[in-house]
Amino acid sequence: MKKRKIYDLHKGWTSLTAEVLYFQTRLRYADKHPSKEMKFLKKRLSKNGGVALDVACGTGRHMFQLLRDGFNVHGLDASGDTLKLAKMMAKQEGFSTKFFRQKMEEMNVPNRYDSIYIRYGSFQIMADRQKAQEVLRRFWKHLKPGGQVIIDIWVTYEARNINLVKKNPEPEISEPVDSVSGDGKISTKYWEKNLDVLNQTYLAERICELIKDKKVIKSEMHRQTVRWFYKYEFIMMLEKAGFAKIKLYGEYTEKPATKHSGMISYTARRPE
Ligand SMILES: C[S@@+](CC[C@H](N)C(=O)[O-])C[C@H]1O[C@@H](n2cnc3c(N)ncnc32)[C@H](O)[C@@H]1O
C-alpha cells in the first residue's frame, strides 16, 4: 500500500472527501422527501425569493435539491475537486447555474443576493476568529438590503461531546460509499481530539480509504481545526458585521432554540 497522504481541509475538501460528498449529494437528490433541514431552508428562501448563494456548497448537497424544486441558487466553495463534481452533476441534470471557486473569507463575486446560507456547521471551519468575522462582513456586503443570512452552528462541544474529552476517542466508522468511477468503495473513519476549551476549538480527523478488489488503493488523512461559537458571542459577531433582526431556531424547527438544541440556525438580515 502507498504511504497515507495528509490533507488540510481548510484548503477545501479534496480527493476522496470530495467523492464522499458527491455520493451523499446524489443520494439526497434521488430522495424526493425533504428532510427537516431542507424544509427549514426552503421556507426561508421562499419568503425572500430571488437568488440565493450556497457558501461551502461542496458537491451541492443542498443546492441540487433546491434547483430540482425550482429555486435559483449559486454555489461557492474553496475546493476545485468538489466544484468539478458539482459542475458535472449540473450538466447531467440539465441545470445552468453559477459556481465560484473562492474561499469564503476572501469571497468577492459580482452578484448581490437575496439570501446567503451556509449549512450544517460549515461556518465552524473558520477556526480563526478574525477570519470568521471577515466572513460575516463579506456575507453582509454580498446581500441586497433586506437580504438574509442563514447560518447553522453546532452547540458547545465540550459539554455535549463526551467522546471528545476522552484521551483516545473512539472513531465513528461510516458505511463505505461508492467511488465516483463506481469500481471501488470509500471507507471513512472519523474522530475528534485536542479539545481546547479556552479557545473553543478541537481537531477533526478522518481517514478515507479507497478499496478495490479488497485492496487499499488510496489511503488519506484529512484534518481540520473546528471552532464552536457561543450564543451571545455569535449574536455580537453578527451585530458587528451590521446584521439586524437576529433569530435563533433549534434543530431545524420553527421553534426558538433552547438549552436542549444541539444545532442552532441563526437567521439575520442586512437592514433595508
Ligand atoms: C462539510 S463540507 C459541506 C459541503 C456541503 N455544504 C454539504 O453540506 O454537503 C465543507 C465544505 O466547505 C468547503 N470549504 C472549506 N474551507 C472553505 C473556505 N475557506 N471557503 C469556502 N469553502 C470552504 C470544503 O471544500 C467543503 O466542500
The ligand as an SDF file (V2000), in Angstrom:
LIG
                    3D

 27 29  0  0  0  0  0  0  0  0999 V2000
  -18.5790   19.6020    5.3740 C   0  0  0  0  0  0  0  0  0  0  0  0
  -18.3460   20.0780    3.7180 S   0  0  0  0  0  0  0  0  0  0  0  0
  -20.0220   20.5820    3.4070 C   0  0  0  0  0  0  0  0  0  0  0  0
  -20.3970   20.6780    1.9680 C   0  0  0  0  0  0  0  0  0  0  0  0
  -21.8800   20.9550    1.6990 C   0  0  0  0  0  0  0  0  0  0  0  0
  -22.3150   22.2200    2.2420 N   0  0  0  0  0  0  0  0  0  0  0  0
  -22.7310   19.8270    2.2520 C   0  0  0  0  0  0  0  0  0  0  0  0
  -23.4410   20.0400    3.2340 O   0  0  0  0  0  0  0  0  0  0  0  0
  -22.6430   18.7350    1.6930 O   0  0  0  0  0  0  0  0  0  0  0  0
  -17.4730   21.6110    3.8990 C   0  0  0  0  0  0  0  0  0  0  0  0
  -17.1890   22.3340    2.5940 C   0  0  0  0  0  0  0  0  0  0  0  0
  -16.5190   23.5580    2.8850 O   0  0  0  0  0  0  0  0  0  0  0  0
  -15.5380   23.7940    1.8890 C   0  0  0  0  0  0  0  0  0  0  0  0
  -14.5510   24.7400    2.4410 N   0  0  0  0  0  0  0  0  0  0  0  0
  -13.5660   24.5040    3.3360 C   0  0  0  0  0  0  0  0  0  0  0  0
  -12.9330   25.6420    3.6310 N   0  0  0  0  0  0  0  0  0  0  0  0
  -13.5220   26.6210    2.8970 C   0  0  0  0  0  0  0  0  0  0  0  0
  -13.3160   28.0250    2.7610 C   0  0  0  0  0  0  0  0  0  0  0  0
  -12.3600   28.6510    3.4460 N   0  0  0  0  0  0  0  0  0  0  0  0
  -14.1230   28.7150    1.9300 N   0  0  0  0  0  0  0  0  0  0  0  0
  -15.0910   28.0890    1.2020 C   0  0  0  0  0  0  0  0  0  0  0  0
  -15.3250   26.7680    1.2960 N   0  0  0  0  0  0  0  0  0  0  0  0
  -14.5680   26.0460    2.1320 C   0  0  0  0  0  0  0  0  0  0  0  0
  -14.9970   22.4280    1.5810 C   0  0  0  0  0  0  0  0  0  0  0  0
  -14.3180   22.3670    0.3490 O   0  0  0  0  0  0  0  0  0  0  0  0
  -16.2680   21.5690    1.6440 C   0  0  0  0  0  0  0  0  0  0  0  0
  -16.8610   21.4590    0.3820 O   0  0  0  0  0  0  0  0  0  0  0  0
  1  2  1  0
  2  3  1  0
  2 10  1  0
  3  4  1  0
  4  5  1  0
  5  6  1  0
  5  7  1  0
  7  8  2  0
  7  9  1  0
 10 11  1  0
 11 12  1  0
 11 26  1  0
 12 13  1  0
 13 14  1  0
 13 24  1  0
 14 15  1  0
 14 23  1  0
 15 16  2  0
 16 17  1  0
 17 18  1  0
 17 23  2  0
 18 19  1  0
 18 20  2  0
 20 21  1  0
 21 22  2  0
 22 23  1  0
 24 25  1  0
 24 26  1  0
 26 27  1  0
M  CHG  2   2   1   9  -1
M  END
$$$$
